[in-house]
Every structure is written in structure tokens, then in C-alpha cells.
Amino acid sequence: MSGGARLENANPLIFQRTGERLQTANDEDEDVADPIDDREIFDLIRSINDPEHPLSLEELNVVEQVRVRVDDQENAVGVEFTPAIPHCSMATLIGLSIKVKLLRSLPERFKIDVHITPGTHASEDAVNKQLADKERVAAALENSQLLEVVNQCLISNARTG
Amino acid sequence: MNDTVALLQKFNAHPDSRCWYVAWNPKGTLLASCGGDRAIRIWGREGDSWECKTLLQDGHQRTVRKVAWSPCGNYLASASFDATTCIWKKKNDDFECLTVLEGHENEVKCVAWAPSGNLLATCSRDKSVWIWEGYLSQSLSFSVDEENENENEYECVSVVNSHTQDVKHVVWHPTQELLASCSYDNNVCVYKEEDDDWECRATLEGHTSTVWGLTFDPSGQRLASCSDDCTVKIWKECQPEGGQGTDTAWKCVCTLSGFHGRTVYDIAWCPLTGALATACGDDGVRVFKEDETADPDQPAFSLSAHVPKAHTQDVNCIAWNPKEAGLLVSCSDNGEIAVWNYQSGV
């Protein structure tokens, strides 16, 4: 899937990483329930590896904290991601990696919507529809080759944290 | 709303995985469920609780998406992401795999038995609907215990490619040999047999996203569909203008919108009471009742009962018991099956 000698986006723009989260007194209090907020979701997805480059989705500005919406009470999470180039053929794979990371990390009560930042991709409707179809996602993840590619994107390493 | 849906039992059917589908047998005494754990389970009532009578573990290599009982109740068909459909024969509490139907290029999304018992329909992400013909001992008045070599013969009689995308569900008309399918392409197709070949006779357009489920009303005159666009549509067959052509025309006579918060995954029309139940991705189960006074060509439905948190995750399937009025079953992404009693106050 990500094979081939020629990279689509050979010279990507690299963005600076956000610093560590500042702990507040409430965060450290065991008795106060921590609602899940956009920073927490961002922390889960920022270090997902891009399939083509040894860089994280945060460094490529594919994901940004400002494009994460969380409603803890309504059990809803929405993530918009911006493919680095409008014809990026990796868009579905990147979206799937974000979705899988959140499905594996968040409590079961959450409804997770992942879609492309409007206006940033040529096939955004088609990609969004696939990502929203849980039956298609489930079947895709039963494909061992695709699952392996997704897992590679989700491996965290010392470089990307 | 003085109508209620009361929870009778809830149990975990598919540990650590999704329960995708649940189906009552024709007598209404058994439940078949299937899921992401690649297994099929058969449940029977023991007093107030449901016990697992049979576990069919090795029939499929991937998720089992749907199961369907034959009209006689002696056979079960299962549709799987491994691209095959299994036909099982019931022998007391055990099931034996009779034959495996192969042919689809990728995941089979649904299997359904025609009311006559001789025909099966399957559909797949490969965009096609297949019609299969087989020979069941019951239709030749053989006793269930006799071995009949003909039982293993299933032949594909038609492959129809009317949809342009993944086909999600197929359902047969309750009495006629008429088939309907729905798809990721947002449409519903209706098929009839013509000169030994099955053809699409009508394409029902109107939904603005994937259509996940279909159900005929008890008389078979109307079809209800449910969709990712969060609506339910009721379709009725009407006489085409001029009356000469063989194509039928179906019109959307009612749309139920504003009731569901997320994708509606399944819909079921009760053959005994006419109530319409839905399974939704917002974790809720809803029952709609038809308004008696409305014009038959412009039916109106109102929300009769709603269980907002029927399950802790998406509800994938909903099914009315064919013999006991008001008995309803649902299943969810959290692996649970729930059994409900719907009571209409009026």
C-alpha cells in the first residue's frame, strides 16, 4: 500500500510539535472525574505515523487540536484531518488509522466521527462515507495485510513519542 | 405515548465482540445470533432466561454478518465476510453444515430465504445480488431425519448487478416471489423473475445515504427502508401510467425524519400487529404505529415508544417474534441481546 519508490508528497511541510500538557490541581485529584477533552483526543492521535514519511500526523499538520471536537456528556468525538495534498491516495488509510486508534483507546460509550477537513481533498465525500461505514471498517480490519499497515502507523516510537 | 417497551432479559451473546444480527425461528421458540467472533449461537428459552443451546464456531473464517432460518425452521443460512454462505441443517440441538455457497468476490452482507423455501438470495460488497435454487426435503414431504442427497444441491440461477455499490440487505416479499435489496449507493431495488432470469424491475431513489435495512408490511403492499441519512421511508407499489409495461413503479409515500439521532441500521415490521420497530446507532430502539385515519396512499406514522439507551452501544438489529405479539429482540455492538415486550395502550 505504501510501497513504491516515488513518494507522492516528496517534500512535505513539517510543523512544530505542541509542548506537554500542563497539569492542573484537578487533574491530580483522584476524586474528580476527568472528562475527556479535545487535548486528550489530540494526544492520542498526534503521534500516529504517516504511512509514507517518518513523521507524525501532527508534524505534517494533518491533525490539529483545533480540529478535534469532544462532547463528553453526549459521548461524541469528531476529528477532522487534513491530507497534506488534495489528491493524497493515503487519505483513507490515514483516516482509518485515526479511527482505529480512537476505537482502541476510548471508552466504548463514545461515537467517533472521523472525516476530512472540508475542501481539502478531491474525494472527500467518498473517503468520508467509507470511514463512517462501520461494517466496511470492520471488514477492512479483518484483512490481515491492511491491519498490519494500520498497526505500523499506530506504533509509537522514541522519535514521534 | 402510553405505549411501552419493557425490558424482559438482557444477556451477553458474543463475548468481547459485536453481535451483528439476531433472528427468530418461524415457530418463535429459538433465536439465532451471529457476530464478530465468527460464531453463530442458538438460544432457547428456559423459564425466564435464555440459554445457549448450540455454538457453531467453525463455519466461517471471518465475521458472520447475518443468519436466516428457512420457512420450515429446519435449516439455517449464515452470511459471512469470508465471502461464503453456509447452509446448516438442524438435528435436534445440533446443526450440521450441509453445503457452502461460494461465488461472491468479497464479503457477503445478507442471506434470505424465499417464503416457498426453494430459493435463497444473497448480496455482497461486490455489488451483486445472487439468487440460488435448492431442493429441501420438506417440500418433497420427506421426514426430517432421512438423508436426502438432493439437499446438498444449491445452484445459482441468477446474478443481478443493479446496484453500483456494496449491497447491504436483501428481503423477500411475504407471499410472492419478489425480492428487494438496498445498498451503499443510496437506492433500493426490486426484482422479479422473467423467463427464468431475475431482473431489477424498479429502482427506488430518495435516501441521501446508505440504505441499511428493508422490511415488507404484513400484506406485502408496502416496503419500509432505513438509512444512514437517519430517516425511514415507506414505499408503495402503484400502477404505472398507461398500465401496459411490465415495470412496476414504487413511490415513497411517507418519510419519518427527526426521530433518529444517528444511522438507522435495521427496521422490522411486525407481521401480527403492524407496528414498525427500528434499531439505531444512537443506542435506541423505537416503535412506530400507523395512524388509522390517514389516507392509505399517504400513510402517517407516529412514535409509539422509545427506549433511548436500549444498549450501551449501537443497536444493529431488531426483530419481532413471529408468533407472540409484542415480543421484540435487539442486539448491539457490545455483544448483547435484549428481549423486550412492547405493549400498545390503545
HADDOCK unambig.tbl for C-alpha pairs under 7 A between the chains (distance, minus, plus):
assign (segid A and resid 109 and name CA) (segid B and resid 312 and name CA) 6.38 0.50 0.50
assign (segid A and resid 109 and name CA) (segid B and resid 313 and name CA) 6.25 0.50 0.50
assign (segid A and resid 139 and name CA) (segid B and resid 81 and name CA) 6.62 0.50 0.50
